[in-house]
C-alpha cells in the first residue's frame, strides 16, 4: 500500500508541476523586452503573437506566456525583394486575423521617407505559421504618405485607420479613417479624425519639425470604443499617449470622435516617452504593451514594457508607467 501511495504522490506531483509550467507567470519584471519599438501583440486563443520588424524583415514570436516573450523563438515571416517601392524602412507591422486568414499591415518605402506607404501581407493558409505573401499597397485615392495602419471592426464593417500627411510636405502627421471592402482594399475616401492641436501634442516639434499624431490603436470594452494614439515628437522626451472616444454612430464622421483634452499616459520619473501601445488580456486583466525610451534623451533607442490598467465609468485609466527591475504581480484575476 505504501508503494501505491508513493506512486500516487509522484503522479500528483508530476501533474501539478506540468500544470504550473503551462500557466502564465503571475509576476515579472519590466522591461518585457530589452529592445523594441511599436509593439503589436494579438491574442488567438491561448497564444500571444508578437509581430515586429528587425533588419529589414517582418518577424514573429509566439508564446502562451506573454511574460516570457523574450524567450520565444523568432521567425521571419516576410522579407521584401530588393529594389522595390517597399524594400526599405519597414515600420510598425500589425498582425490581424480577418475572415479566417492572417494579414500583416506594414509601412515601407524605397529608402526615402516621403515615399512611405502602407502594404498588406496575407497568409497562405489559416495558420499563422504558413508563408506570407505580399498583396500590394493599401491606400485611398489620394495615395499620400502613410504609416501605422490598423484595422477596426465596427458593426460588421471593417475600417482602416492610419497616420498620414495632408499633402506631400512633412508638416504634420494626422489620423485618417476609411472604409474597407476587403482586408486588402480601401473602398472610400479618407476622413480626417485627428490632427495635432493641443500644446501637449506639439511638444518636441520646434524649429520646423513636424507635429505628430501616429500609432493609432483601437481599445474597446462593454460597448465603449477608444482610439489611442501617440503624440508629440517621437524623438523627444515628450512622446505620450492621447485618445479619441467614439461617441457617434458613424465612425466615418469626424464629429463622431471626441478627443480627450489631456494625455492618457505620459512620462514620469520611472519612464520616458511611453507610446505606440497595443492591448491584451492576461489572466482576465486588461494590459497595455508599449515602448519607451531607455533613458532621457535616448530618442528612438527603445524597449518594451507591460502593465495592467483599469476601467472607470467606461473610460480606460492607465495610471503611471511602472518602475523597471521591480517584481510586478499584476495578473491575478
TINUTOR-361294 format. One record per residue (C-alpha): residue in three letters; z, y, x; residue number from 1; chain. Coordinates in steps of 0.001 Angstrom, whole numbers, m for minus. Each point is the difference from the previous one (the first is absolute). Layout:
BEGIN
+------+---------+---------+---------+------+------+
! fipa !      c3 !      c2 !      c1 ! domi ! kevo !
+------+---------+---------+---------+------+------+
!  ALA !       Z !       Y !       X !  NUM !    A !
...
+------+---------+---------+---------+------+------+
//
This chain:
BEGIN
+------+---------+---------+---------+------+------+
! fipa !      c3 !      c2 !      c1 ! domi ! kevo !
+------+---------+---------+---------+------+------+
!  UNK !       0 !       0 !       0 !    1 !    A !
!  UNK !     883 !    2423 !    2799 !    2 !    A !
!  UNK !   m3485 !    m541 !    1435 !    3 !    A !
!  UNK !   m1569 !     852 !   m3354 !    4 !    A !
!  UNK !    2126 !    3158 !    m187 !    5 !    A !
!  UNK !   m1115 !     945 !    3518 !    6 !    A !
!  UNK !   m3654 !    m523 !    m884 !    7 !    A !
!  UNK !     464 !    2056 !   m3195 !    8 !    A !
!  UNK !    1576 !    2856 !    1968 !    9 !    A !
!  UNK !   m2779 !     m87 !    2570 !   10 !    A !
!  UNK !   m2664 !      73 !   m2725 !   11 !    A !
!  UNK !    1761 !    2871 !   m1769 !   12 !    A !
!  UNK !     265 !    1904 !    3287 !   13 !    A !
!  UNK !   m3690 !    m541 !     673 !   14 !    A !
!  UNK !    m942 !    1250 !   m3471 !   15 !    A !
!  UNK !    2220 !    3072 !     267 !   16 !    A !
!  UNK !   m1380 !     821 !    3436 !   17 !    A !
!  UNK !   m3579 !    m470 !   m1168 !   18 !    A !
!  UNK !     591 !    2194 !   m3062 !   19 !    A !
!  UNK !    1593 !    2698 !    2151 !   20 !    A !
!  UNK !   m3025 !      17 !    2309 !   21 !    A !
!  UNK !   m2264 !     642 !   m2971 !   22 !    A !
!  UNK !    2099 !    2840 !   m1411 !   23 !    A !
!  UNK !    m745 !    3633 !     955 !   24 !    A !
!  UNK !    2473 !    1504 !    2441 !   25 !    A !
!  UNK !    2828 !    1935 !   m1627 !   26 !    A !
!  UNK !     143 !    2572 !    2800 !   27 !    A !
!  UNK !   m2082 !    1392 !    2851 !   28 !    A !
!  UNK !    m224 !    2953 !    2364 !   29 !    A !
!  UNK !   m2559 !    2796 !     m72 !   30 !    A !
!  UNK !   m2615 !     506 !    1234 !   31 !    A !
!  UNK !   m1701 !   m2857 !   m1806 !   32 !    A !
!  UNK !   m2911 !     229 !    2459 !   33 !    A !
!  UNK !     277 !    1707 !    3408 !   34 !    A !
!  UNK !   m3519 !    1422 !    m303 !   35 !    A !
!  UNK !   m2221 !     781 !   m2961 !   36 !    A !
!  UNK !   m1369 !    2553 !   m2425 !   37 !    A !
!  UNK !   m1164 !     223 !   m3605 !   38 !    A !
!  UNK !    1888 !   m3181 !    m979 !   39 !    A !
!  UNK !   m1465 !   m1858 !   m2969 !   40 !    A !
!  UNK !    1677 !   m3107 !   m1389 !   41 !    A !
!  UNK !   m1100 !   m1765 !   m3176 !   42 !    A !
!  UNK !    1961 !   m2806 !   m1668 !   43 !    A !
!  UNK !   m1640 !   m3166 !   m1283 !   44 !    A !
!  UNK !    2521 !   m2456 !   m1399 !   45 !    A !
!  UNK !    2561 !    m675 !    2723 !   46 !    A !
!  UNK !   m2226 !    1365 !    2765 !   47 !    A !
!  UNK !    m196 !    3484 !    1483 !   48 !    A !
!  UNK !   m3356 !     947 !    1549 !   49 !    A !
!  UNK !      41 !    2836 !    2526 !   50 !    A !
!  UNK !   m3464 !    1502 !     604 !   51 !    A !
!  UNK !    m565 !    2415 !    2888 !   52 !    A !
!  UNK !   m2485 !    1083 !    2665 !   53 !    A !
!  UNK !     307 !    m510 !    3740 !   54 !    A !
!  UNK !   m2518 !     121 !    2794 !   55 !    A !
!  UNK !   m2940 !     726 !   m2283 !   56 !    A !
!  UNK !     736 !   m2976 !   m2243 !   57 !    A !
!  UNK !    1576 !    m579 !   m3401 !   58 !    A !
!  UNK !    3010 !   m2276 !     419 !   59 !    A !
!  UNK !    2244 !   m2052 !   m2280 !   60 !    A !
!  UNK !    3496 !   m1457 !     249 !   61 !    A !
!  UNK !    1478 !   m2157 !   m2754 !   62 !    A !
!  UNK !    3633 !   m1035 !    m465 !   63 !    A !
!  UNK !    2440 !   m1100 !   m2683 !   64 !    A !
!  UNK !    2763 !    2034 !    1695 !   65 !    A !
!  UNK !    m973 !    3626 !     436 !   66 !    A !
!  UNK !    2951 !     643 !    2321 !   67 !    A !
!  UNK !   m1698 !   m2342 !    2487 !   68 !    A !
!  UNK !   m3392 !    1688 !    m244 !   69 !    A !
!  UNK !    m173 !     648 !    3744 !   70 !    A !
!  UNK !     138 !   m3763 !     625 !   71 !    A !
!  UNK !   m2870 !    m827 !   m2378 !   72 !    A !
!  UNK !   m3278 !   m1163 !    1496 !   73 !    A !
!  UNK !   m2719 !    2631 !     441 !   74 !    A !
!  UNK !   m3447 !    m747 !   m1378 !   75 !    A !
!  UNK !   m3230 !    1979 !     349 !   76 !    A !
!  UNK !   m1657 !     198 !   m3430 !   77 !    A !
!  UNK !   m2841 !    2385 !     870 !   78 !    A !
!  UNK !   m1593 !    1612 !    3032 !   79 !    A !
!  UNK !   m2931 !    2380 !    m562 !   80 !    A !
!  UNK !   m3308 !    m222 !    1781 !   81 !    A !
!  UNK !    m576 !    2505 !    2755 !   82 !    A !
!  UNK !   m2247 !    2991 !    m534 !   83 !    A !
!  UNK !     554 !     312 !   m3752 !   84 !    A !
!  UNK !    1282 !    2871 !   m2145 !   85 !    A !
!  UNK !    3221 !   m2025 !    m469 !   86 !    A !
!  UNK !     509 !   m1310 !    3559 !   87 !    A !
!  UNK !    2747 !    2376 !    1164 !   88 !    A !
!  UNK !    3399 !    1423 !    m960 !   89 !    A !
!  UNK !    1093 !   m2520 !   m2616 !   90 !    A !
!  UNK !    2872 !    1660 !   m1882 !   91 !    A !
!  UNK !    2570 !   m1132 !   m2565 !   92 !    A !
!  UNK !   m1513 !   m3248 !   m1370 !   93 !    A !
!  UNK !    1408 !   m1152 !   m3348 !   94 !    A !
!  UNK !    m191 !   m3560 !   m1330 !   95 !    A !
!  UNK !    m256 !    m431 !   m3785 !   96 !    A !
!  UNK !    m428 !   m3064 !   m2207 !   97 !    A !
!  UNK !   m2407 !     951 !   m2800 !   98 !    A !
!  UNK !   m1680 !   m2314 !   m2500 !   99 !    A !
!  UNK !     920 !   m3086 !    2006 !  100 !    A !
!  UNK !   m1343 !    1177 !    3368 !  101 !    A !
!  UNK !    1494 !    1899 !    2907 !  102 !    A !
!  UNK !   m1368 !    3419 !     975 !  103 !    A !
!  UNK !     763 !    2269 !    2943 !  104 !    A !
!  UNK !    m591 !    3753 !    m249 !  105 !    A !
!  UNK !    m217 !    1626 !    3436 !  106 !    A !
!  UNK !   m1102 !    3369 !    1390 !  107 !    A !
!  UNK !   m2460 !    m148 !    2903 !  108 !    A !
!  UNK !   m2529 !    2143 !    1836 !  109 !    A !
!  UNK !   m2481 !     m12 !    2895 !  110 !    A !
!  UNK !    2398 !    1641 !    2434 !  111 !    A !
!  UNK !    m210 !    3449 !   m1590 !  112 !    A !
!  UNK !    2879 !     805 !   m2352 !  113 !    A !
!  UNK !   m2184 !    2124 !   m2290 !  114 !    A !
!  UNK !   m1908 !   m3191 !    m847 !  115 !    A !
!  UNK !    3030 !   m1887 !   m1331 !  116 !    A !
!  UNK !    m746 !   m1805 !   m3272 !  117 !    A !
!  UNK !    1624 !   m2817 !   m1975 !  118 !    A !
!  UNK !   m1352 !   m3566 !     259 !  119 !    A !
!  UNK !     732 !   m3229 !   m1892 !  120 !    A !
!  UNK !     413 !   m3564 !    1294 !  121 !    A !
!  UNK !      95 !   m3057 !   m2280 !  122 !    A !
!  UNK !    1384 !   m3489 !     568 !  123 !    A !
!  UNK !   m2489 !   m2875 !    m297 !  124 !    A !
!  UNK !    2387 !   m2033 !   m2160 !  125 !    A !
!  UNK !    3195 !     508 !   m1988 !  126 !    A !
!  UNK !    2019 !    m687 !    3165 !  127 !    A !
!  UNK !    1192 !    2896 !    2126 !  128 !    A !
!  UNK !    m662 !   m2267 !    2991 !  129 !    A !
!  UNK !   m3731 !    m193 !    m710 !  130 !    A !
!  UNK !   m2416 !    2188 !    2006 !  131 !    A !
!  UNK !    m514 !    3594 !   m1109 !  132 !    A !
!  UNK !   m3446 !    1573 !    m299 !  133 !    A !
!  UNK !    m985 !    3662 !    m119 !  134 !    A !
!  UNK !   m1168 !    1043 !   m3475 !  135 !    A !
!  UNK !    m931 !    3542 !     978 !  136 !    A !
!  UNK !    1200 !    3550 !    m458 !  137 !    A !
!  UNK !    1963 !    1029 !   m3105 !  138 !    A !
!  UNK !    m506 !    3643 !    m943 !  139 !    A !
!  UNK !    m704 !    2431 !   m2810 !  140 !    A !
!  UNK !   m3218 !    1998 !    m216 !  141 !    A !
!  UNK !    1223 !    2732 !    2378 !  142 !    A !
!  UNK !     413 !   m2492 !    2870 !  143 !    A !
!  UNK !    2475 !    2275 !    1781 !  144 !    A !
!  UNK !    2517 !    m864 !    2731 !  145 !    A !
!  UNK !    2451 !   m2606 !   m1302 !  146 !    A !
!  UNK !    2977 !   m2021 !    1282 !  147 !    A !
!  UNK !    3063 !   m1859 !   m1340 !  148 !    A !
!  UNK !   m1587 !   m1531 !   m3097 !  149 !    A !
!  UNK !    2146 !   m1950 !   m2456 !  150 !    A !
!  UNK !    m575 !   m1710 !   m3372 !  151 !    A !
!  UNK !    1896 !     793 !   m3203 !  152 !    A !
!  UNK !    m154 !   m2226 !   m3101 !  153 !    A !
!  UNK !     880 !    1857 !   m3200 !  154 !    A !
!  UNK !    m537 !   m1397 !   m3496 !  155 !    A !
!  UNK !   m2655 !   m2502 !    1163 !  156 !    A !
!  UNK !   m1951 !    2651 !    1920 !  157 !    A !
!  UNK !    m191 !     149 !    3794 !  158 !    A !
!  UNK !     137 !    3371 !    1773 !  159 !    A !
!  UNK !    m597 !     872 !    3633 !  160 !    A !
!  UNK !    2240 !    2649 !    1592 !  161 !    A !
!  UNK !    m525 !    1408 !    3488 !  162 !    A !
!  UNK !     473 !    2930 !    2369 !  163 !    A !
!  UNK !   m3103 !    2109 !     574 !  164 !    A !
!  UNK !   m1545 !    3337 !     857 !  165 !    A !
!  UNK !   m1362 !    2368 !   m2609 !  166 !    A !
!  UNK !   m3050 !     719 !    2154 !  167 !    A !
!  UNK !   m1099 !    m807 !    3549 !  168 !    A !
!  UNK !    2606 !    2061 !    1883 !  169 !    A !
!  UNK !    3425 !   m1328 !     975 !  170 !    A !
!  UNK !    2105 !    2668 !   m1705 !  171 !    A !
!  UNK !    2145 !   m2072 !   m2367 !  172 !    A !
!  UNK !     436 !   m3606 !   m1061 !  173 !    A !
!  UNK !     275 !    m321 !   m3769 !  174 !    A !
!  UNK !     629 !   m2954 !   m2313 !  175 !    A !
!  UNK !   m2836 !   m1125 !   m2279 !  176 !    A !
!  UNK !    m321 !   m2614 !   m2739 !  177 !    A !
!  UNK !   m3068 !   m1695 !   m1491 !  178 !    A !
!  UNK !    m656 !   m2873 !   m2399 !  179 !    A !
!  UNK !   m1224 !   m3361 !    1310 !  180 !    A !
!  UNK !   m2428 !   m2338 !   m1731 !  181 !    A !
!  UNK !     700 !   m2809 !    2479 !  182 !    A !
!  UNK !    2262 !    m552 !    3022 !  183 !    A !
!  UNK !   m2856 !    1242 !    2216 !  184 !    A !
!  UNK !   m1413 !    2926 !   m1979 !  185 !    A !
!  UNK !     999 !    3427 !   m1348 !  186 !    A !
!  UNK !   m1498 !     867 !   m3385 !  187 !    A !
!  UNK !     960 !    3638 !    m554 !  188 !    A !
!  UNK !     190 !    3347 !    1703 !  189 !    A !
!  UNK !    3136 !     667 !    2015 !  190 !    A !
!  UNK !    2823 !    2101 !   m1455 !  191 !    A !
!  UNK !    2370 !    2068 !    2155 !  192 !    A !
!  UNK !    3612 !    m852 !    m874 !  193 !    A !
!  UNK !    1927 !    1462 !    2947 !  194 !    A !
!  UNK !    m473 !    2450 !    2853 !  195 !    A !
!  UNK !    2505 !    1437 !    2489 !  196 !    A !
!  UNK !    1624 !    2944 !   m1761 !  197 !    A !
!  UNK !    3757 !      58 !     637 !  198 !    A !
!  UNK !    1346 !    1240 !    3335 !  199 !    A !
!  UNK !    1426 !   m3461 !     765 !  200 !    A !
!  UNK !   m3512 !   m1465 !    m348 !  201 !    A !
!  UNK !   m1423 !    2411 !    2593 !  202 !    A !
!  UNK !    2524 !    m272 !    2830 !  203 !    A !
!  UNK !   m1474 !    m776 !    3413 !  204 !    A !
!  UNK !   m3402 !    1349 !   m1046 !  205 !    A !
!  UNK !     150 !    3368 !    1725 !  206 !    A !
!  UNK !   m2715 !    1436 !    2255 !  207 !    A !
!  UNK !   m2940 !   m1239 !   m2002 !  208 !    A !
!  UNK !    1094 !   m3620 !    m356 !  209 !    A !
!  UNK !    m791 !   m1634 !   m3367 !  210 !    A !
!  UNK !    2585 !    m363 !   m2729 !  211 !    A !
!  UNK !     724 !   m3560 !   m1101 !  212 !    A !
!  UNK !     297 !   m2144 !   m3119 !  213 !    A !
!  UNK !    m752 !   m3616 !     975 !  214 !    A !
!  UNK !    1204 !   m3594 !    m267 !  215 !    A !
!  UNK !      54 !    m183 !   m3825 !  216 !    A !
!  UNK !    1834 !   m3061 !   m1373 !  217 !    A !
!  UNK !     837 !    m971 !   m3568 !  218 !    A !
!  UNK !    3625 !    m801 !    m895 !  219 !    A !
!  UNK !     779 !   m1072 !   m3547 !  220 !    A !
!  UNK !    2805 !   m1625 !   m1962 !  221 !    A !
!  UNK !     874 !    m369 !   m3672 !  222 !    A !
!  UNK !   m2896 !    2193 !   m1084 !  223 !    A !
!  UNK !     711 !    2783 !    2500 !  224 !    A !
!  UNK !   m2898 !     701 !    2386 !  225 !    A !
!  UNK !     223 !    2021 !    3211 !  226 !    A !
!  UNK !   m2517 !     698 !    2736 !  227 !    A !
!  UNK !    1754 !     466 !    3313 !  228 !    A !
!  UNK !   m1824 !    1700 !    2859 !  229 !    A !
!  UNK !     578 !    1350 !    3492 !  230 !    A !
!  UNK !      77 !    3743 !     618 !  231 !    A !
!  UNK !     230 !    2445 !    2942 !  232 !    A !
!  UNK !   m1623 !    m573 !    3379 !  233 !    A !
!  UNK !     m10 !   m3692 !     892 !  234 !    A !
!  UNK !     230 !    1040 !    3665 !  235 !    A !
!  UNK !    3118 !    2102 !    m618 !  236 !    A !
!  UNK !    3713 !    m625 !    m533 !  237 !    A !
!  UNK !    m372 !    1147 !   m3631 !  238 !    A !
!  UNK !   m1999 !   m2895 !   m1489 !  239 !    A !
!  UNK !    1618 !   m1113 !   m3249 !  240 !    A !
!  UNK !    m606 !   m1617 !   m3378 !  241 !    A !
!  UNK !    m773 !    1858 !   m3211 !  242 !    A !
!  UNK !    m843 !   m1354 !   m3437 !  243 !    A !
!  UNK !   m1974 !     618 !   m3168 !  244 !    A !
!  UNK !    1134 !   m1430 !   m3344 !  245 !    A !
!  UNK !   m2536 !   m1201 !   m2548 !  246 !    A !
!  UNK !    1175 !    1693 !   m3197 !  247 !    A !
!  UNK !   m3267 !      16 !   m1968 !  248 !    A !
!  UNK !   m2047 !   m2800 !   m1539 !  249 !    A !
!  UNK !   m3165 !     490 !    2069 !  250 !    A !
!  UNK !     306 !    m307 !    3820 !  251 !    A !
!  UNK !   m3397 !    1720 !     326 !  252 !    A !
!  UNK !    1463 !    3263 !   m1290 !  253 !    A !
!  UNK !    1629 !    2034 !    2745 !  254 !    A !
!  UNK !    2444 !    1310 !   m2616 !  255 !    A !
!  UNK !    1304 !   m3567 !    m476 !  256 !    A !
!  UNK !    1546 !     114 !    3490 !  257 !    A !
!  UNK !    3080 !    2157 !     601 !  258 !    A !
!  UNK !     969 !     661 !    3614 !  259 !    A !
!  UNK !    3697 !     m87 !     931 !  260 !    A !
!  UNK !     866 !    3291 !    1674 !  261 !    A !
!  UNK !    2092 !   m1508 !    2807 !  262 !    A !
!  UNK !    m535 !   m2841 !    2496 !  263 !    A !
!  UNK !    1306 !   m3376 !   m1160 !  264 !    A !
!  UNK !     580 !   m1382 !    3534 !  265 !    A !
!  UNK !     188 !    1972 !    3241 !  266 !    A !
!  UNK !    1426 !     185 !    3512 !  267 !    A !
!  UNK !    3703 !     m58 !     789 !  268 !    A !
!  UNK !    2035 !    m443 !    3179 !  269 !    A !
!  UNK !    m867 !   m3715 !       8 !  270 !    A !
!  UNK !   m3750 !      40 !    m620 !  271 !    A !
!  UNK !   m2882 !    2380 !     700 !  272 !    A !
!  UNK !   m3063 !     406 !   m2222 !  273 !    A !
!  UNK !     241 !   m2904 !   m2472 !  274 !    A !
!  UNK !   m3257 !    m476 !   m1888 !  275 !    A !
!  UNK !   m2889 !   m2142 !   m1308 !  276 !    A !
!  UNK !    2124 !   m2459 !   m1964 !  277 !    A !
!  UNK !    m643 !   m3212 !   m1908 !  278 !    A !
!  UNK !    2390 !   m1745 !   m2353 !  279 !    A !
!  UNK !    1259 !   m3578 !    m368 !  280 !    A !
!  UNK !    2752 !   m1920 !   m1741 !  281 !    A !
!  UNK !    2429 !   m2103 !    2050 !  282 !    A !
!  UNK !    2567 !   m2172 !   m1777 !  283 !    A !
!  UNK !    m364 !    2203 !   m3060 !  284 !    A !
!  UNK !     471 !    3248 !    1921 !  285 !    A !
!  UNK !   m2661 !    2719 !      91 !  286 !    A !
!  UNK !    m814 !     869 !    3609 !  287 !    A !
!  UNK !   m2048 !    2620 !    1801 !  288 !    A !
!  UNK !   m1943 !    m865 !    3142 !  289 !    A !
!  UNK !   m1019 !    3055 !    2045 !  290 !    A !
!  UNK !    m944 !    1187 !    3448 !  291 !    A !
!  UNK !    1869 !    2634 !    1989 !  292 !    A !
!  UNK !    m332 !    1710 !    3366 !  293 !    A !
!  UNK !    1968 !   m1818 !    2701 !  294 !    A !
!  UNK !    1713 !    3256 !     961 !  295 !    A !
!  UNK !    m304 !    3733 !    m496 !  296 !    A !
!  UNK !   m3290 !    1224 !    1414 !  297 !    A !
!  UNK !   m1450 !   m3533 !     128 !  298 !    A !
!  UNK !   m2805 !     878 !   m2405 !  299 !    A !
!  UNK !   m2108 !   m3069 !    m806 !  300 !    A !
!  UNK !    2102 !   m2343 !    2185 !  301 !    A !
!  UNK !    1618 !   m1824 !   m2902 !  302 !    A !
!  UNK !    1918 !   m3036 !   m1175 !  303 !    A !
!  UNK !     620 !   m1598 !   m3389 !  304 !    A !
!  UNK !    3244 !      86 !   m1990 !  305 !    A !
!  UNK !    1267 !   m1599 !   m3218 !  306 !    A !
!  UNK !    2767 !     839 !   m2432 !  307 !    A !
!  UNK !     908 !    m390 !   m3662 !  308 !    A !
!  UNK !       9 !    2750 !   m2625 !  309 !    A !
!  UNK !    1195 !     525 !   m3557 !  310 !    A !
!  UNK !   m1345 !    1414 !   m3253 !  311 !    A !
!  UNK !    1838 !    2656 !   m2020 !  312 !    A !
!  UNK !   m1212 !     901 !   m3501 !  313 !    A !
!  UNK !   m3487 !   m1270 !     812 !  314 !    A !
!  UNK !    m271 !    1812 !    3349 !  315 !    A !
!  UNK !      54 !   m1721 !    3425 !  316 !    A !
!  UNK !    2884 !    1160 !    2209 !  317 !    A !
!  UNK !    m586 !    m798 !    3678 !  318 !    A !
!  UNK !    3001 !    1694 !    1555 !  319 !    A !
!  UNK !    m249 !     554 !    3753 !  320 !    A !
!  UNK !   m1627 !   m2115 !    2716 !  321 !    A !
!  UNK !    2397 !   m2561 !    1426 !  322 !    A !
!  UNK !    1215 !      25 !    3576 !  323 !    A !
!  UNK !   m1645 !   m2384 !    2473 !  324 !    A !
!  UNK !    1659 !   m2971 !    1716 !  325 !    A !
!  UNK !    2646 !    m355 !   m2703 !  326 !    A !
!  UNK !     458 !   m3256 !   m1898 !  327 !    A !
!  UNK !   m1236 !     765 !   m3507 !  328 !    A !
!  UNK !     924 !   m2171 !   m2963 !  329 !    A !
!  UNK !   m2114 !    1351 !   m2833 !  330 !    A !
!  UNK !   m1639 !   m2980 !   m1631 !  331 !    A !
!  UNK !    2764 !   m1671 !   m1986 !  332 !    A !
!  UNK !    m900 !     240 !   m3712 !  333 !    A !
+------+---------+---------+---------+------+------+
//
